């Protein structure tokens, strides 16, 4: 059994990206995995400010992020994003950039 964290980077609940993530969730659960879904559209995720405070040994972002505890206990992170100009959404990009705070 894996603990999976699904990050939804769309601003539209129940849109195509959310529906795709739900299909993934159903398949994962059918195979005995536990999945937790986070919809970034409900959160205020801003990009990394580059201050470096998180790299001083305690790995805590001064901006804060309530998703970090979920990242630390999961085995897999799944990113679901619509394509905007052939790339992922700004909320997914900000989420990825802010992961540097908990990198070791």
C-alpha positions as CSV (number, residue, x, y, z in Angstrom):
1,X,0.0,0.0,0.0
2,X,1.3,3.4,-1.0
3,X,0.3,6.8,0.4
4,X,-0.3,9.0,-2.6
5,X,-0.8,12.8,-2.5
6,X,-2.6,14.2,-5.6
7,X,-2.1,17.9,-6.2
8,X,-4.7,19.4,-8.5
9,X,-3.4,22.6,-10.2
10,X,-6.6,23.7,-11.9
11,X,-8.7,26.6,-10.8
12,X,-11.9,24.8,-11.8
13,X,-13.4,22.3,-9.4
14,X,-15.0,19.3,-11.2
15,X,-13.3,20.4,-14.4
16,X,-11.4,18.1,-16.8
17,X,-8.2,18.0,-14.7
18,X,-10.1,17.3,-11.5
19,X,-12.1,14.6,-13.2
20,X,-8.9,13.0,-14.5
21,X,-7.4,13.1,-11.0
22,X,-10.6,11.4,-9.7
23,X,-10.2,8.6,-12.2
24,X,-6.6,8.1,-11.1
25,X,-7.8,8.1,-7.4
26,X,-10.4,5.4,-8.1
27,X,-7.8,3.2,-9.8
28,X,-5.3,3.7,-7.0
29,X,-7.9,3.0,-4.3
30,X,-9.0,-0.1,-6.2
31,X,-5.4,-1.4,-6.0
32,X,-5.3,-0.8,-2.2
33,X,-3.5,2.5,-2.1
34,X,-4.5,5.5,0.1
35,X,-4.8,8.8,-1.8
36,X,-5.3,12.3,-0.5
37,X,-6.3,15.0,-3.0
38,X,-5.4,18.7,-2.6
39,X,-7.1,21.3,-4.8
40,X,-4.7,24.2,-5.2
41,X,-7.6,26.5,-6.3
42,X,-8.8,26.5,-2.7
43,X,-5.4,27.7,-1.4
44,X,-3.2,30.8,-1.7
45,X,0.0,29.3,-3.2
46,X,2.6,31.9,-4.1
47,X,6.0,31.3,-5.6
48,X,9.3,31.0,-3.8
49,X,10.6,34.4,-2.8
50,X,14.2,33.2,-2.9
51,X,15.0,34.4,0.7
52,X,16.9,31.2,1.6
53,X,15.4,31.1,5.1
54,X,14.2,27.5,4.6
55,X,17.7,26.3,4.0
56,X,19.0,27.3,7.4
57,X,18.6,23.9,8.9
58,X,15.0,23.8,10.0
59,X,13.4,23.5,6.5
60,X,10.5,25.8,7.3
61,X,9.2,28.3,4.7
62,X,8.6,31.8,6.1
63,X,5.6,32.1,3.7
64,X,4.1,29.0,5.2
65,X,2.4,26.0,3.5
66,X,-0.1,23.6,5.0
67,X,0.7,21.0,2.3
68,X,4.2,20.3,3.6
69,X,3.1,17.8,6.3
70,X,1.2,15.8,3.7
71,X,4.3,15.8,1.4
72,X,6.4,14.4,4.2
73,X,4.2,11.4,4.9
74,X,3.4,10.3,1.3
75,X,5.2,7.9,-0.9
76,X,4.2,9.4,-4.2
77,X,3.2,12.9,-5.3
78,X,0.9,13.1,-8.4
79,X,0.7,16.5,-10.1
80,X,-2.5,17.1,-12.2
81,X,-2.5,20.3,-14.2
82,X,-4.3,21.7,-17.3
83,X,-1.9,22.8,-20.1
84,X,-1.5,26.6,-20.4
85,X,0.7,27.6,-23.3
86,X,2.1,24.1,-23.5
87,X,3.1,24.1,-19.8
88,X,1.5,23.4,-16.4
89,X,-0.4,25.9,-14.4
90,X,1.1,28.7,-12.3
91,X,-0.2,27.1,-9.1
92,X,1.6,23.8,-9.9
93,X,4.8,25.8,-10.7
94,X,4.6,27.7,-7.4
95,X,3.9,24.4,-5.5
96,X,7.0,22.8,-7.1
97,X,9.2,25.8,-6.4
98,X,8.2,25.9,-2.8
99,X,9.1,22.2,-2.3
100,X,12.7,23.4,-2.0
101,X,11.8,24.4,1.6
102,X,11.5,20.8,2.6
103,X,14.2,19.3,0.4
104,X,17.0,17.6,2.2
